[in-house]
Amino acid sequence: MLRRVKKVAKIAFFCIPARGHTNPTLPVVRRLVEMGHEVIYYSFAPYREDIEAAGAKYVDSGSLDAAPATGGASVTSDIGAAAALIAQTTLSMEAPVLKALTADRPDVIVADSAAAWGRLFALKLGIPLVCSNTTFVFNRHAAKVMKSSFGDLLRLLPALFRAARALRPLRDRGYPIKGGMDLMQGDPSTTTVVYTSRQFQPCAGTFSDNFHFVGPCLRPCGEPVAKSGRPLIYVSMGTVMTAELDFLRRCAIALGGGRYDVIISAGSEANATALGSLPGHVRVYPRVDQLSVLQSADAFITHCGMNSASEALYYGVPLLMRPLTPEEAGVANRAAELGAGLLLTGESPEAIRAAVETVLANPAFREAAARIGAGFRDCGGAEAAAQTIISVIS
């Protein structure tokens, strides 16, 4: 049973400068504001407009140069570098943010799992904490989805030692953080909002009831894109990793000029221009309204970022997966395990065309994607996330 809270609660959000971490929180912010609560969002300048449009008060967290970003050192790819960035960011933000938090005295802090400074500020000030997790949550059981090699594990050990050294200044300032593994796995004692379903989360049964799986929280979207009589194939390698022009060109060659309609999101105007002349029935844009495209798509060629994969599966679109990072490989492995997609094993036009034909010819892929999407919709979304957040306020 949810606790009764005062009529108006004050809620502070902390996030890293990354669309994939910020966007899922915005429908939750919007819902909290609709419920009459006050939301203060500590973030970075490129996200101000979207945060304010959701109804929150934006507070600048400082320079992007000091903040971890998904395009650079990530928690799982270089935990030592990530720890150094987190320590640097926390200490650079400490004086102004602690002053603001002390003055505002929020009833609860919602901190992104990668925005460790939000969690540390909450612990230091004794403010109730909710973790916002836009990727899979990890413990020693779920980490196997990353399928790390023995060499990967050996490389992790020195990174953990570097992380311990980098975090020492935080411990010296009274922040309760032990080591690099604190950055990688969910804290079972912290109320955590997870933007996926228990069905899609690997090893979900090993996580306590403090982990609330609310499913993807999608923004409002426009009408589905119009379709011809041909299958529509959507291709995107995401908004961060855009140096994939050769692969995008091979997709166009593989699928254009014949039985398919192809929409390619190139990631930038420069990329779209650099692709040059392409076969018929291929449309290239710097960016698209992804949700509008996915509502009509028959298959999605993707890097398998958590947001992109979740949005596709929400609409029952099967995936052809080419992950670029360990995190994306984890998402791809899980989707493949559940039968909702196919990992690309070759990158020639012939291999890409054959993979697409396999997915389109076998209805089991779409049926599996539809089952996952139905599970997402049953999780409660932004309403469930908002209710979870206010439930921690006494």
Secondary structure, DSSP 4 states (H G I P E B T S, - for coil): -PPP--SS-EEEEE--S-HHHHGGGHHHHHHHHHTT-EEEEEE-GGGHHHHHHTTPEEEE---GGGS--TTSS-TTT-HHHHHHHHHHHHHHHHHHHHHHHHHH--SEEEEETT-HHHHHHHHHHT--EEEEESS----TTGGGGG---HHHHHHHHHHHHHHHHHHHHHHHTT-----GGGGTS--TTSEEEESS-TTTSTTGGGS-TTEEE----PPP--PPPP--SSPEEEEE--SS----HHHHHHHHHHHTTTT-EEEEE-SSHHHHHHT-S--TTEEEES---HHHHHTT-SEEEE---HHHHHHHHHTT--EEE---SHHHHHHHHHHHHTTSEEE----SHHHHHHHHHHHHH-HHHHHHHHHHHHHHHTT-HHHHHHHHHHHT--
